[in-house]
Amino acid sequence: MDKLKRPPSAPSQTWHDSVGHHKVSITIGFIDDKPMEVFMRTNVSHATAICERAWIEALARSVSTGLRHGIPPEVYIEQFQGVTCIPEFTGNAALSHTVKSPTDFLAQVLKIVTNSKYVTPKLSTKDTE
């Protein structure tokens, strides 16, 4: 498979939610209106969570690589939904869902951006100058 080349600028959207006592942010970047890159961050800061941050970053990089090599987002959704580290924790009420782990949250975000009713963000003209 050929790797999709990233343009100098790409539109993106960020979602924020809680998993346990941690905040998680997921940014999805789009190329040709398709999700093609993922960035994930968490606010965990204690020494034992350093590996957790590294795992989250590795997950995002792995998914980005797959998406840019043609793996459909639905493959990730199927594999990641329901992965649990915090049983029955209710996340962001505005999104009306339960977040079970950062991985589950990523599946939920990918499900949103692959929905046919989702409108991909566009770059403003000032972003491309």
Secondary structure, 3 states (H helix, E strand, C coil): CCCCCCCCCCCEEEEEEEECCEEEEEEEEEECCEEEEEEEEECCCCHHHHHHHHHHHHHHHHHHHHHHCCCCHHHHHHHHCCCCCCCCCECCHHHCCECCCHHHHHHHHHHHHCCCCCCCCCCCHHHCC
